[in-house]
């Protein structure tokens, strides 16, 4: 049964034109993209700080490293997501699957590297708060989920309805988190390309 609980991160889920980016060397899920953007390193730094304050409400609480001279900002972030989950209704042969919406959140590390007309955005250390029993099984830490399994890639024909539901729920959750991280990275890229507040 444990195989189904942790399997989903192994699926080659294609979202926003890319798979969930598992880094084999680091054994971790790492989003790492370089963007061409408009502005000097100092201009981009100011825009990034404004974006962080807007997105995370208080940039003071989330920023771990802040080096304007080298163009580096490292912070901790949290994103909210909504996912459609499956639930089992009824008993015995009358059981059926019904769908319902659930809100969740994911914590992560965000690293922003800036230089003239260029930006690198790295998101890693993704953690999804889970129920106590799931945390004890090593779930919620996407890196741990990947490390626990390396071969199963699909629901098996003889899996129970509970296993199928659990499998689908983890798949849907990971797609939702992947979408939100992609949206966030795109939002930062857009903010860096906009005219600054002082460009008037």
N, C-alpha and C positions, 0 to 999 in steps of 0.2 A: 504493500500500500504506500510505503514511503516514496517509492519510485515516482508515483503520480504526483505526490505533493510537491516535489522539487524539480520535476522534469521541465517545466515550461521554459526556463531560461536557456534550455538547449535548443529550442526550436528556432529555425532560421526565419524568424518573424520579419517580414518586410513591411516597414512602416516609414512613411515619408521618404520613399526611395532608397532606404538603406536598412540593413539588418541591425538588430540590436548588437552594438559593437563590443564583442568579447575579445579582449586582448590576451592572446595565448601566452605571451611572455610574462605579463604581469598577473595572469590568472584573475582578471578583473574586468568589469564592464567599464570601458572608458570611452567617452565621447571626446573626440579631439579634432577640431577643425580650424583651418586657417582661412581668413577672409581678407580680401582687398577692401580697404575702407578709406574714406577721405579725411585727411587731417594729419597734423603733426602728432608726435607721441604725447606731448603735453595737452593738446586739444582733446585727443582721444581719451586720455586719462580722466580729464574733467567730465567728459560725456559718460564714461563708464561709471564714475562715482555717482553722478546724478541718476543714472539708470538703476544702480544698486539701491539707492535711497528710495526711488519710486517703487521698485519691485518688492523689496524686502522691508519696506517701511522705515527701518532704523539701520542705517549702514554702520553705525558705531557698534552695535551689538554683534553683527555678523562678520565683520572684516577681521581676518586673522593676520594678514600681512598686507602692508600698504607702502609701496616704494615708488614714488613718482619718478625718481631719477632713473631707475631701471625699467620703469613701465610695467610693474607687476602689482596685481591685486589678487589676493586669495581670500575667499570668504566661504562661510557655511550658508547654505540656502535650504529652503523647504518649498515644495510645490504641492498644490492640491490637485486632485484628479477625481473624476466621477467614472465609475465603471458599471456596466450592466453585468450582473452576476446571475448564475443559475441557482435555484433552490429546489429541493425535493418536496413535493406535496403529496399527501396521502400515504397509505401503507400497503405493503404486500404488492399484489399484481396491479393494484389501482394507483400505484405511484406514478407521478408525472413530474416533469420539470417545468417550473415557472421562472420567469425572469423578473428581476427587480434592480433598482439602481442603488449603488453604495458609494459614498464619498470616502476618499482616503487621502493620505499624504505621503510624501517621500522626502527624506533628508539627503543632502549631497554636498560635496565640495565643489566649488567653482573657482577655477584659476583663469585669470585674464592676463595675457602677455601682450604688451603694446609696443609698437614702434611706428615710425612715420609711415602712414598709409597702409598699415598692416596690423592685423589682430589675430591672435590665437586664443581660442576658447577651449578649455578642458573641463569636463565634468566627470567626476569619479566618486568613489566611496558612497555609492547609493545605498541607503538603508530605508526599508519600509517597515514602520512600526506594526507589529503583529500581536495577536493574542498570546498570552503567556505560554500556552502549550505549543504553539507554532514556533515561538522564539526558542524554546527548549529543543526543538527538533532541528534548529539551525536555519529556520526560514526567516525571511525579512532582510537578511544580508545577501544581496544578489550575488556577491562574490562567493559566499559559502554555498549558495544553491548550485552555482556552476561547478564548484569543486567537488560536490557530492556525487554528481552523475556525469557520465561522459559518453553514454552510448544510446540510451533510449530516446527516441525522437517523435513518438506518436502514441496515441491511445491504442492499446492492444484490443483485439477483437473480444477477448474474454474478460475484460475489465468490468467491474460492477458499475451500476448506475452512479454510486457514490464516487467512485474513482473518476468516472467520466466528468461528473459535475466539478469535482475538485480540479481536474486537469484544465477544463474550459475556463474556470474562474481564474486560475493563475495565468493562463494565456491572455485572457482579456485584461487582467490587471497590468501585466507587463507591457502590453500594447498601449494601454492608457498612459502609463508612466513614460514610455518611450516617446509618445506623441507630445506630452507636456514638456519634456526636456528639449525636444526638437523645436517646439514653439518658443521656449525661453531663449534658446541660442539664436533663433531667427530674430527675436525681439531685440536682443543685445546688438546683433549685427546692424539692424535697422536704426537703432538709436545712435550707433557710432557713425553712421552715414548721414544722419540728419545735421542740419545747421545747428550750431550751438546756440544756447540761450543768449549769448553775448554777441552773436552775429546779427546785428540789426542796424 
